[in-house]
Amino acid sequence: MAFPSSFHRPKKPHSNMLSLIPSFHIILLFLLTLSAVAILFLHSPSLSPCSTAATSSSSRRAFSGDLRHVDFSWNSLRLTSDRPPPTVLRIAVFSRKWPVATAPGGMERHALTLHSALARRGHRVHVFTSAPSSGERLPEGGEEEEEPGRPRLHFLSDARWRCDEAWGLYEAEAARGGPFDVVHSESVALFHRWARDVPNLVVSWHGISLEALHSGIYQDLARGPDEPMTPAFNRSLAESIYKVLNEIRFFRSYAHHVAISDSTGEMLRDVYQIPSGRVHVILNGVDEDKFAPDTRLGDAFRAEIGLPGGAALVMGVAGRLVKDKGHPLLFEAFSKLLSRHPNVYLVVAGSGPWAQRYADLGVNVIALGPVPPSKLNGFYNSLDVFLNPTLRPQGLDLTLMEAMQCGKPVVATRFPSIKGTIVVEEEFGYTFSPNVEALLEVLEKVVGEGKARLAQRGRACEEYAKSMFTASKMASAYERLFLCIKNETYCRYPLAFD
């Protein structure tokens, strides 16, 4: 089955801070970083008392007071989404890119899901973003006049992100239509030299440099014994510590910070030294109308891609097929699993350097290429278990939430963000240390449990995901934060409409 090619996401600007760092400095930085990682893991939310009460999918967090002092996820609070908002907000959004219809990245999908939901709630949402590249088609919004229920898009002159041009468009719209109640930046879309003068600014961090530094460590530990460290990776790892220090300094310019996982919230408070009242944990959400259990849809997808009806177990993975997403680990672990369990299948959705290597494993691996959004629900429903072997602790992968919404248990790397926010109960799936042996051990457990037990776990996942990871829950949390920034009266919880 052929799927259309995906579009390439623009690369983030590369820091050329250091052209060369002596190897002994690398070793020193590496040792210091390992110490920092150990400390952070000891303070992981999955080990902290504040997170244990939030792990039950059938209960809400009990809280009364000022929402700005909540140090757990706002998703676990009871927030209304079935009544009109108490007031209509005028919201400015800075996003480097608005998602195209084929294969948008996670941050782009978050921006589209959140701000489309807020617009449907009646808020007036203006998005300042780069123009679509040649051949890209936008799924929602446009440059027409404001239309109720849809974000109004303001495009830059071309596909490159330039904050100064976006800021000019923002100032022109503020002069034309009046001031904005809140300004929202998706990560560093609004640079700090502008951000420091915006008191009603909220920035959502989809990955910070401290987490990226951890990712570099895990990637190097996954390097084979005969595989040399490339000079570029060596230099990147050394530069990472300076990026962390720079972020700690310039993050203070942003008035309010949204962490998309509990562990990132702790890092912002404890390592980045952001005052607690300015850090708010709001988990990402996925559209509950697009991702739900559907056995018939899953069966149809299996038939479409040629999965044999007698498959003992079907596993799946989705995303970019690159090293930092953990594909070297999965490739080797699944190769060994096949030698012991020849009737287990792996469905691979995505594109990248590892696509052909998966295809070389034979008929037990079905490499689909990029799967369009309209097919994703069928993909998830065709699986017995979803795998995410990522080596990137930064952010919080939407694929895990989508799979759980579809009633599928998950296998994921044991990172603070995942064990503290996603796999918060053993019933939801399995976590493993980022190495081949640990992953293979977990995959053997998955095969041993079988379809019936996996389906039972999947029902628990669906219940938890519906209580925490829906688009409506995410939008309600952001709406309440934005209302709080506009008027402190809305910072109190609970209010009459909660």
Protein Blocks (a to p, Z undefined) as FASTA:
>chain_A
ZZddddddddddddfkbfbdcfklmmmmmmmmmmmmmmmmmmgfklpmklmmmmpmkbcc
ddedjfklpcbdfklpccdfkbccfbdcddddddfbacdfklpcfklmmmmmmmmmmmmn
opacddddddddehiacfegcjbdcdehiacddddfblbdcfklmmmmmmmmmmmnopaf
bdcdehjlbcfklmmmmmkbccddfbdfklmmmmmmmmmmmpcfklccdfklmmmmmmmm
mmmmmmmmmmmmpmbacdfbfklmmmmmmmnopafklcccddddddfklgccdfklmmmm
mmmnopafklfbdcddedjddfknopmmmmmmmmmmmmmmmmbccddededjklmmmmmn
ojkbccebjadfklmmmmmmmpmbdcdfbfbfghjdfklmmmmmnopacdddddfklmmm
mmmcfklmccddddfklmmmmmmmmmmnommlmmmmmmmmmmmmmmmmgmklmmmmmmmm
mmmmmpmklmpccdfkZZ
